[in-house]
Amino acid sequence: MPERRSFQAFHPFARLSRLLDAHPAGHDTPILLSIGEPKNQPPAFVTEEIVGAAAKWSSYPPPRGTAAYNGACADWLTRRYGLPQGMIDPQRHVLPLPGSREGLFFAVVSAVQEHAVEGKGDGAPPVILMPNPFYHVYAGAAVAMGAEPVFVPATAATGFMPNYGALDPAVLDRAVFCFLNSPANPQGAAADRAYLARLVALARRHDFIVGFDECYAEIYDTTPPAGVLEVIAESGGALDHVLAFHSLSKRSSAPGLRCGFAAGDAALIDKLDAALRVGGAGVSLPILAAGTRLWREEAHVEANRDYYRRNFELAARILGNRFGFRKPDGGFFLWLDVGDGEAAALKLWREAGVRVVPGGYMSEPGPDGVNPGARYIRVALVYDAATTEEGLNRIVQVLGDDVGDDDAAVSAAPQVAAAEG
Ligand SMILES: Cc1ncc(COP(=O)(O)O)c(C=O)c1O
C-alpha cells in the first residue's frame, strides 16, 4: 500500500505558514506575492447577469449545465483552438465545473473508482502520474483515493515538462490517471503540440486518462499556448483518454465565481458527472448565466493579458538576468532560482515583508533525495504594477545577486489557513 499522508503534507500554504508565521514582517506594508489569486477585477456585467438570473437561486444547479453555458464553452474552445465546427458537442463533451480544481480532484476519484469497480490491476494500488513540482490538488486526490502518486521531474533539464515517456512501462501500465499542467504552475512553461500528441499516444498505449489542466491557457504574452484539443483535431478528433480542464478564475479574474468546465471524451465526461453528483456542489444557474457571457467575451481577457504583460515587463527590467529570470510561456508566476528557496523566502519575509512560496513546498524529493523545487521561489505577479514593482525591487534589494543563504532557521509555528485555488 502507498504511504498514507495527510492533505496538509502537500499543501504549500500550510507549510509556508509554519515557516513564516512566527516571524514579524520586516516591513510596515507587507506584499503577498505568494498567493496566485488574480487581483484584477472581472467585468461589471458579471453582476448584471447574476442579478438578472436571481429568480433561479431556488433551483438546484443542473449537473449537465445549460444549452447556453455549454454552447458558450464549446464555441470558445472552437475559436481558441481553431477546432472544426461540431467537434465538441456541448451536451456530450462539456461538463460545467465550479472551477478546474473540483474537476481535477473528482476526475481522479472517478478514475480510481472505475478501476476498482472493474476489478482491474493485480491488487497493487493504481498509479496517478503528476509533474514535480505539482499543484497540490493532484497529490491530494491521489492520496485521498489510496492511489500511489508518482512524481515525475519537470525541471530545467526537461524543459520544465515531465518526461512521462521515460517511465518504466510497468509503472505506466499501473497508471489510471496522469496530470499535465500547461502552461504550468509554477514554472510557466507550456508544452508544444508534439509533446501533447506524444502524451496522448502514450496514454492510449498504456490505457490511462490524461487530465490536461489548461487553466492558465489565456494568460500569455504574444503566442497562445497550444492545447490538447487542437492536437486531437489535427489527428482526426478522437477524444478517448482525454479530459481538458478550463476555468474563468484566471481568464476572467473571477476565482470567486467558481465557474469552469471539463471537455473531452463523452464516456469520461459521463463518469466525471457521476462522481460530481456524489460529492460536487454544481454550478448554479445565475453563475452559469454570468459564465456564459464571460466565455463569449474577449475584450476583458485582452485587457487582462495587458495587465500581466505590464508586470512581466517590470520583472524583466528589475530582475534582468538574475535568478534565471525568463518570461513565462503562460500564467502569472515567476520561478526564480535563488539557490535555497526556503532560506530566501524566510529572508524576504523577515527583512522586507515580501511573502513568496519556497519552490520545494510545491514539490517532492525524488528517489535521489533531491527536491527539484528546492532552489526556487515562486513569485505571483498578480498585483497592480505599482505593488509589483515595489515587491520586485524589495526582492532584488534583499537577495541581490547572491543565491542562497543558509543562516535561516526554520521554526514551527501555528498553521494559518491560506487560500489559493
Ligand atoms: C495548476 C492549477 N490548476 C488548477 C487550479 C484551480 O483553479 P480554479 O479551481 O479556480 O479553476 C489552480 C489554481 O490556483 C492551479 O494553479
The ligand as an SDF file (V2000), in Angstrom:
LIG
                    3D

 16 16  0  0  0  0  0  0  0  0999 V2000
   -2.3450   24.4850  -11.7170 C   0  0  0  0  0  0  0  0  0  0  0  0
   -3.6820   24.8680  -11.2160 C   0  0  0  0  0  0  0  0  0  0  0  0
   -4.7320   24.1190  -11.5570 N   0  0  0  0  0  0  0  0  0  0  0  0
   -5.9630   24.3920  -11.1130 C   0  0  0  0  0  0  0  0  0  0  0  0
   -6.1940   25.4780  -10.2940 C   0  0  0  0  0  0  0  0  0  0  0  0
   -7.5960   25.6890   -9.7900 C   0  0  0  0  0  0  0  0  0  0  0  0
   -8.1890   26.8380  -10.2200 O   0  0  0  0  0  0  0  0  0  0  0  0
   -9.7660   27.0090  -10.2520 P   0  0  0  0  0  0  0  0  0  0  0  0
  -10.3690   25.8670   -9.4780 O   0  0  0  0  0  0  0  0  0  0  0  0
  -10.0330   28.3070   -9.6150 O   0  0  0  0  0  0  0  0  0  0  0  0
  -10.1500   26.9320  -11.6780 O   0  0  0  0  0  0  0  0  0  0  0  0
   -5.1440   26.3060   -9.9170 C   0  0  0  0  0  0  0  0  0  0  0  0
   -5.3700   27.4520   -9.0190 C   0  0  0  0  0  0  0  0  0  0  0  0
   -4.5530   28.0810   -8.4980 O   0  0  0  0  0  0  0  0  0  0  0  0
   -3.8440   25.9910  -10.4010 C   0  0  0  0  0  0  0  0  0  0  0  0
   -2.7910   26.7390  -10.0790 O   0  0  0  0  0  0  0  0  0  0  0  0
  1  2  1  0
  2  3  1  0
  2 15  2  0
  3  4  2  0
  4  5  1  0
  5  6  1  0
  5 12  2  0
  6  7  1  0
  7  8  1  0
  8  9  2  0
  8 10  1  0
  8 11  1  0
 12 13  1  0
 12 15  1  0
 13 14  2  0
 15 16  1  0
M  END
$$$$
